[in-house]
Amino acid sequence: MRLTVVGCSGSFPGPDSPASCYLLEADGFRVVIDMGNGSLGALQKYAGLFDIDAVCLSHLHADHCVDLYSYSIARAYHPAGPQPPIPVYGPVGTCERLGQIHGFDGADALMKRFTFETLLPGTIRIGPFETTLAHMNHPVETFGFRFSHVGRTLAYTGDTAETDAVTELAEGADVFLSEAAFLEGRNLPVGLHLTARQAAAYATRAGVGKLVLTHLQPWNAPDTAREEAATAFTGDIDVAVAGQVIALLPVTGRRQAGRYAVAHDTSRWKGRGRAAAGADHQGMA
């Protein structure tokens, strides 16, 4: 199971990253998790334009979903002809929300390019992944995702403020990809996002193997977020960067995270899942 960070900037694209977008792969299946501003262009560095098998949208704020509209245009008007529909898993009203970008007939046009599956709390199967869904604490309906495959687990918060659902979602995960939009000591709005320290506190309660902070707003320094997180979590902490790859591997002498080793790489990957040359990339699943 391999995760590529396509975009990790919080609330809007930053100078070095699109807004939220992640590519999760296993057994040749590719699912895109969130498609925020600017992500479709960057996604093509890591997968062919039509090599995506499914899309999951955590919620319908623009920095997590708006590039699905651009993707619908690509799938409709490519010189090779219209592409067959692929499933999009999202909250109630996903098709209508994205259709509003297109115009009055937007929903009908989009329906021909995607099939829309409405998310509900519980467990479903998306390709090879057993996927557990839970409501998060955000102003619009928002889901966190827990993806499991052959004993390996990735938990992703989407956007959330504090809620016990985060602990349940992340329980024992090998990798916990958590939003950390805010830093401590500021006049923060209630019910919107987590601080890096709050994300780390959930990582400790849930007993995760590795914490990856993401959705940092562009004005927040990654080193400061990492330092704050380290006050509440003593395990492995990383801050997501665009192009980063996190591979969950069977334990083969690498550092263990829960039952599985975690390897990560911040270089750019090109082609369909091929690593750049170098010994550090060898053996990634």
Buried (B, 14 or more C-beta within 10 A) or exposed (E): BBBBBBBBBBBBBBEEBBBBBBBBBBEEBBBBBBBBBBBBEBBEBBBEBEBBBBBBBBBBBBBBBBBBBBBBBBBBEEEEEEBEBBBBBBBEBBBEBBBEBBEEEBBEBBBEBBBBBEBEEEEEEBBBBBBBBBBBBBEEBBBBBBBBBEEBBBBBBBBBBBBEBBBBBBBEBBBBBBBBBBBEEEEBEEEBBBBBBBBBBBBBBBBBBBBBBBBBBEEBEBEBBBBBBBEBBEBBBBBBBBBBBBBBBEEEEBEEBBBBBBBBBEBBBEEEBEBEEEEEBEBBB
